[in-house]
Amino acid sequence: MPKTGPDTTPEADAAPAPAVSVLGQNQYGKAEVRVVRVVREGAVHHLRDLNVSIALSGALDDVHLTGSNANCLPTDTMKNTVYVFAKEHGIASPEEFATRLARHFVTTQPSIHRARVRVEEYAWDRLTDPAAGPAHSFARRGGETRLAEIAYEDGHWQVISGLKGLTVLNTTDSEFHGFAQDPYTTLPETHDRILATEVSGRWRHTWTEDTHEAPDWDTSYRETRAHLLAAFAGTYSLSLQQTMHRMGSRIIEHRPEIAEVRFSLPNKHHFLVDLAPFGLGNDNEVYYAADRPYGLIEATILRAGHEARIPVDHSNL
Ligand SMILES: O=c1[nH]c(=O)c2[nH]c(=O)[nH]c2[nH]1
């Protein structure tokens, strides 16, 4: 805005007019800081996954009325504080973590009189038994939906089973390097990253005729799902594409009743937070879980000699 000159209108000498507007309740903060904290106890990894929102209020009138930011701790700083606290103190519980944050802002910023911190925690279940070996694979609790799509025409059946919304994560045994590069490539190569995806999978059964016995659908579903998860957990991954192929090929190898598998797997990126500005290292401990953009990795895996019939879903692209 260009500065205006002195007010020379006749009203300038008069008593100030009562303000027309008054600042009411106000607060500000960083919403939805997605922090994932991994603790590695040898081959057994522990995971906490939070969505943290912070709202501060206090002596903030000047920020709104005069534009002075002297009392305005940047929301970016609040985000950094979440990551630094996750590194330095770990995440014992949502309550403990939120309490620590709220106390910090109120006791270190004289202008801040009240802090509200809301934490949502996403629960993860282990995919492998820590007593039986490496335990770094998890499935997110809830959100999973089983699917069935049936077509019947000219006496022939087509049965497609599947699932969506099954989110899985490996805290290690995932690398991505040796990729093609062009002048716009900035992605660093990684030899140890989090690999996470929300599985959408459909599989077509070989059963087409009433003259043959139909599979036990529930058993088939349970076993197929188990193979898909075992392949995700057990594959040392050089890309999500490779893991996905193992998930499909393991199903084809173990479930003769299935002719074709189709996966659509978003690569749910977890980026290591750079804690160097705070004099801290980050040895695969604190991650930022990005929700978009995401890689979208899709493929059909077929039993040799069978045709691809599961329609390719182009609603994403
Ligand atoms: O497993 C991956 N596959 C990719 O194609 C890709 N691209 C990318 O940026 N990260 C990854 N990760």
The ligand as an ORCA input file, in Angstrom:
! r2SCAN-3c Opt
* xyz 0 1
  O       9.084    -46.632     -4.744
  C       9.122    -45.574     -5.405
  N       8.819    -45.597     -6.718
  C       8.858    -44.479     -7.494
  O       8.579    -44.529     -8.724
  C       9.210    -43.270     -6.869
  N       9.329    -41.992     -7.326
  C       9.682    -41.232     -6.258
  O       9.880    -39.985     -6.303
  N       9.798    -41.995     -5.143
  C       9.510    -43.269     -5.501
  N       9.450    -44.420     -4.787
*
